[in-house]
Amino acid sequence: MRLILNLLAIAFILGWILGFFVFSAGFLIHILLILAIFALIINFLSEPV
């Protein structure tokens, strides 16, 4: 589960970088960055203590 969340976060961040800097996708591309941060937070919170 953690591996999937990490891969998802990396994919979202790469998609954000490509959409923001290469394709000029506009404001809605920032949703990918928010989803990536959300996936990383869930990953850190689900870590066993």
BABA-97771 format. One line per field, with one value per residue: y, x negated, z of N, C-alpha, C in turn; residue number from 1; residue in three letters. Coordinates in pm, whole numbers, plus 50000, padded with zeros to 5 digits. Layout:
BEGIN
n.y	Y,...
n.x	X,...
n.z	Z,...
ca.y	Y,...
ca.x	X,...
ca.z	Z,...
c.y	Y,...
c.x	X,...
c.z	Z,...
nr	NUM,...
rest	ALA,...
//
This chain:
BEGIN
n.y	49881,50122,50150,50183,50427,50595,50572,50675,50939,51028,51007,51198,51431,51443,51467,51716,51881,51850,51940,52203,52339,52254,52211,52422,52405,52545,52668,52449,52237,52238,52085,51827,51853,51903,51661,51488,51573,51514,51234,51168,51255,51082,50847,50882,50901,50651,50489,50235,50269
n.x	49917,49805,49609,49759,49887,49664,49565,49784,49785,49539,49593,49798,49658,49465,49641,49750,49525,49466,49709,49723,49481,49406,49632,49804,50058,50229,50434,50571,50396,50265,50407,50307,50067,50165,50301,50082,49940,50134,50144,49887,49905,50103,49960,49750,49899,50016,49814,49670,49626
n.z	50000,50081,49890,49658,49712,49724,49461,49325,49422,49319,49046,49024,49093,48889,48673,48736,48712,48438,48327,48420,48355,48094,47923,47986,48129,48290,48563,48677,48681,48917,49091,49072,49213,49470,49516,49516,49745,49934,49908,49999,50265,50365,50338,50524,50759,50777,50845,51046,51397
ca.y	50000,50239,50162,50237,50569,50666,50578,50768,51074,51061,51028,51327,51540,51450,51522,51858,51948,51854,52023,52343,52401,52217,52227,52538,52354,52643,52661,52320,52140,52240,51979,51714,51878,51885,51518,51427,51604,51437,51093,51157,51268,50955,50749,50901,50875,50509,50419,50179,50341
ca.x	50000,49718,49541,49855,49905,49542,49563,49889,49738,49435,49659,49868,49559,49412,49748,49761,49409,49486,49824,49702,49368,49391,49754,49880,50194,50311,50454,50622,50288,50222,50479,50215,49973,50240,50323,49954,49914,50232,50100,49771,49951,50168,49854,49680,49991,50047,49692,49680,49544
ca.z	50000,50087,49761,49563,49741,49683,49315,49285,49451,49222,48917,49030,49091,48752,48590,48765,48652,48293,48293,48455,48287,47954,47845,48032,48142,48359,48707,48721,48695,49057,49160,49079,49323,49594,49532,49552,49885,50011,49907,50087,50404,50399,50349,50651,50870,50785,50886,51181,51495
c.y	50126,50260,50223,50385,50650,50679,50674,50912,51118,51088,51162,51444,51555,51507,51671,51935,51960,51947,52171,52408,52371,52252,52349,52504,52450,52611,52522,52214,52135,52136,51855,51731,51858,51737,51445,51451,51525,51290,51073,51167,51140,50847,50762,50872,50727,50425,50361,50248,50246
c.x	49913,49648,49633,49876,49783,49534,49668,49847,49631,49495,49732,49771,49498,49516,49765,49647,49426,49600,49801,49594,49362,49516,49838,50029,50285,50329,50494,50514,50239,50297,50390,50115,50042,50266,50195,49920,50008,50192,49980,49811,50019,50063,49782,49770,50022,49926,49709,49581,49453
c.z	50000,49954,49656,49586,49701,49532,49262,49308,49352,49084,48914,49023,48952,48655,48611,48700,48501,48254,48319,48370,48138,47873,47881,48045,48219,48506,48755,48738,48840,49140,49172,49193,49457,49620,49571,49698,49974,50018,49998,50234,50449,50420,50483,50771,50885,50823,51025,51275,51567
nr	1,2,3,4,5,6,7,8,9,10,11,12,13,14,15,16,17,18,19,20,21,22,23,24,25,26,27,28,29,30,31,32,33,34,35,36,37,38,39,40,41,42,43,44,45,46,47,48,49
rest	MET,ARG,LEU,ILE,LEU,ASN,LEU,LEU,ALA,ILE,ALA,PHE,ILE,LEU,GLY,TRP,ILE,LEU,GLY,PHE,PHE,VAL,PHE,SER,ALA,GLY,PHE,LEU,ILE,HIS,ILE,LEU,LEU,ILE,LEU,ALA,ILE,PHE,ALA,LEU,ILE,ILE,ASN,PHE,LEU,SER,GLU,PRO,VAL
//
